[in-house]
């Protein structure tokens, strides 16, 4: 698992540096003494390469950033740009790139099969 600091407030975690195709972005707040912190997941990101680009579009990489905690992310476009910069700086992405940001919240879920281990 790779951790990359995006700013003093945000960091991302994803796969290893060679396969950082998806992950989560966290908002981090340090305690008053600076010895600990509380982190909250605020977004998820996904990198994809469309197999067949739309007509009039060159082959490219796409970065989608789904923000789930708007109270901690006032400007989703800036968070998406931070993720983009980090992934470019770490050699995960190169131009041409389409970057987009979305608002997203989980509204439900269902466990299938023997999912939970409460022993």
Buried (B, 14 or more C-beta within 10 A) or exposed (E): EBEBEBEEBBBBBBEEEEEBBEBBBBBBEEEEEEEEEEEEEBBBBEBEEEEEBEEEEEEBBBBBBBBBBEEBBEEBEEBBBBBBEBBBEEEBBEEEBEBEBEEEEEEEEEEEEEEEEEE
